[in-house]
Amino acid sequence: MRPEALALGAGGFIWIIFGSIAGIFPRHTAAMWRLWLAVALSFVLVDVVIKPFVHRARPFEALPEITLLDARPTSPSFPSGHAAMAIAGALAGTQLMPGAAVVLWPIAALVCASRTYLGVHWPSDVLAGALLGLFTAWFVLGRLKLRYNP
């Protein structure tokens, strides 16, 4: 597996492109915005809210015998932003176009698995990111309701 092939997962690129192409059709425009919002919210929660407070070393930093196969990230390890955006994008994209699930979920799984394979995340980073992406997409899609009762 070449690292260049995995760059599609960077910054939610593949999900933004998928949503943009599907959003060309007027019946998918609202769903495109939800997909973009799910991916963006996952990114913000991981990189702006959680990572600054959890300073977990990446595998290649903690275990010098790990050969890094990708660019050396400078942010903390926990949780995986790639995994969060991949799962959020796959779930929101499946809601946008249900028939695309057979393509979107394997791509999301590949992005998630690649983070550990490349030596940039611990498996628990990927699991936490995936769960965060799942809940973020559920929230954006209106399937997860947060209730506040004062």
Secondary structure, DSSP 4 states (H G I P E B T S, - for coil): --GGGGGGGGGGHHHHHHHHHHTTSGGGHHHHHHHHHHHHHHHHIIIIIITTT--PPPHHHH-TTSPP-S----S--SS-HHHHHHHHHHHHHHHH-GGGHHHHHHHHHHHHHHHHHTTSS-HHHHHHHHHHHHHHHHHHTTSS------
